Amino acid sequence: MSVWVYIASSLDGYIADSRGGIDWLTAYDPPQGEDYGFSEFMARIDAVVMGRKTFEQVLSFNSWPYTKPVFVLSSSLKTVPHGLSGKCRLISGSPRQVIDELSRMDFQHLYVDGGLTVQGFLESDLVDELIITRVPLLLGGGIPLFGRLSGPLRFEFMKTDAYPNGLQKTWYRRAR
Ligand SMILES: NC(=O)c1ccc[n+]([C@@H]2O[C@H](COP(=O)([O-])OP(=O)(O)OC[C@H]3O[C@@H](n4cnc5c(N)ncnc54)[C@H](OP(=O)(O)O)[C@@H]3O)[C@@H](O)[C@H]2O)c1
């Protein structure tokens, strides 16, 4: 199983402002025909695992952005909205249990999304690649990408792509 994180962060390490907003990020929405490599990335994965709070943000988008099955981590949700039942389903358990369950379902390449969710997978040392798009602004506070770990995790730098609008996407691979 490979686990990838693909996420955008402010320079000071936040993925959303203190109200959970991402207007500062959507202000950088790509021009028609450019998607900053998102569709190429989606082609590499075979399922998405996201936290419930990220799922709620996605529900506010104009359209469902995923072409692969989505598993929503939640202990509080009982159902997903009508109309999305063929596209996403609920899952719970520790990151290890989630990986084991999805492996049994023959998924091999996971995209994990959401701050607390990513932090849980990192704490269990289950993330193989971090793909972080740095947005050139300081939010000064908000929802952090990273949290506490019981020990350091070393990653190898792979490459950085720079976009004309100032975004920089960097790939890191877990050095085990
Ligand atoms: N900048 C970006 O690229 C980017 C990407 C993704 C998200 N975001 C933003 O980040 C914010 C959401 O991040 P977040 O850190 O607040 O939350 P999150 O990780 O999206 O969701 C946290 C919730 O996921 C559930 N969860 C996580 N691990 C679980 C587990 N092992 N078992 C069961 N449930 C589990 C829990 O839901 P329950 O409380 O229901 O149990 C928990 O409250 C949103 O504002 C979103 O817009 C930004």
The ligand as a MOL file (V3000), in Angstrom:
LIG
                    3D

  0  0  0     0  0            999 V3000
M  V30 BEGIN CTAB
M  V30 COUNTS 48 52 0 0 0
M  V30 BEGIN ATOM
M  V30 1 N -5.2440 23.4220 1.9700 0
M  V30 2 C -5.6490 22.2590 1.5360 0
M  V30 3 O -5.1350 21.7220 0.5190 0
M  V30 4 C -6.6980 21.5220 2.3030 0
M  V30 5 C -6.8910 20.1520 2.0770 0
M  V30 6 C -7.8240 19.4700 2.8520 0
M  V30 7 C -8.5480 20.1510 3.8210 0
M  V30 8 N -8.3530 21.4740 3.9960 0 CHG=1
M  V30 9 C -9.1010 22.2030 5.0350 0
M  V30 10 O -8.7680 21.6350 6.2900 0
M  V30 11 C -9.9110 21.6800 7.1360 0
M  V30 12 C -10.1850 20.2790 7.6710 0
M  V30 13 O -9.0580 19.7590 8.3410 0
M  V30 14 P -9.1830 19.3340 9.8710 0
M  V30 15 O -7.8110 19.1070 10.4030 0
M  V30 16 O -10.0140 20.3340 10.5810 0 CHG=-1
M  V30 17 O -10.0290 17.9960 9.8350 0
M  V30 18 P -10.0920 16.6630 8.9370 0
M  V30 19 O -8.8540 15.8760 9.0770 0
M  V30 20 O -10.5830 16.9710 7.5740 0
M  V30 21 O -11.3130 15.9370 9.6830 0
M  V30 22 C -11.1930 15.5950 11.0390 0
M  V30 23 C -12.2940 14.6240 11.3640 0
M  V30 24 O -12.0770 13.4050 10.6460 0
M  V30 25 C -12.5310 12.3290 11.4320 0
M  V30 26 N -11.4190 11.4100 11.6690 0
M  V30 27 C -10.0870 11.6210 11.4950 0
M  V30 28 N -9.4040 10.5090 11.7850 0
M  V30 29 C -10.3120 9.5810 12.1370 0
M  V30 30 C -10.2330 8.2120 12.5020 0
M  V30 31 N -9.0600 7.5550 12.5850 0
M  V30 32 N -11.3950 7.5410 12.7860 0
M  V30 33 C -12.5900 8.1770 12.7040 0
M  V30 34 N -12.7240 9.4790 12.3420 0
M  V30 35 C -11.5930 10.1510 12.0700 0
M  V30 36 C -13.1170 12.8980 12.6990 0
M  V30 37 O -14.4860 13.1240 12.3680 0
M  V30 38 P -15.6870 12.9700 13.4290 0
M  V30 39 O -15.5640 14.1670 14.3170 0
M  V30 40 O -16.8980 12.9540 12.5650 0
M  V30 41 O -15.4430 11.6650 14.1480 0
M  V30 42 C -12.3680 14.2130 12.8230 0
M  V30 43 O -13.0720 15.1810 13.5850 0
M  V30 44 C -11.0600 22.2150 6.3150 0
M  V30 45 O -11.2120 23.5800 6.6130 0
M  V30 46 C -10.5930 22.0330 4.8990 0
M  V30 47 O -11.1220 23.0190 4.0340 0
M  V30 48 C -7.4410 22.1780 3.2690 0
M  V30 END ATOM
M  V30 BEGIN BOND
M  V30 1 1 1 2
M  V30 2 2 2 3
M  V30 3 1 2 4
M  V30 4 1 4 5
M  V30 5 2 4 48
M  V30 6 2 5 6
M  V30 7 1 6 7
M  V30 8 2 7 8
M  V30 9 1 8 9
M  V30 10 1 8 48
M  V30 11 1 9 10
M  V30 12 1 9 46
M  V30 13 1 10 11
M  V30 14 1 11 12
M  V30 15 1 11 44
M  V30 16 1 12 13
M  V30 17 1 13 14
M  V30 18 2 14 15
M  V30 19 1 14 16
M  V30 20 1 14 17
M  V30 21 1 17 18
M  V30 22 2 18 19
M  V30 23 1 18 20
M  V30 24 1 18 21
M  V30 25 1 21 22
M  V30 26 1 22 23
M  V30 27 1 23 24
M  V30 28 1 23 42
M  V30 29 1 24 25
M  V30 30 1 25 26
M  V30 31 1 25 36
M  V30 32 1 26 27
M  V30 33 1 26 35
M  V30 34 2 27 28
M  V30 35 1 28 29
M  V30 36 1 29 30
M  V30 37 2 29 35
M  V30 38 1 30 31
M  V30 39 2 30 32
M  V30 40 1 32 33
M  V30 41 2 33 34
M  V30 42 1 34 35
M  V30 43 1 36 37
M  V30 44 1 36 42
M  V30 45 1 37 38
M  V30 46 2 38 39
M  V30 47 1 38 40
M  V30 48 1 38 41
M  V30 49 1 42 43
M  V30 50 1 44 45
M  V30 51 1 44 46
M  V30 52 1 46 47
M  V30 END BOND
M  V30 END CTAB
M  END
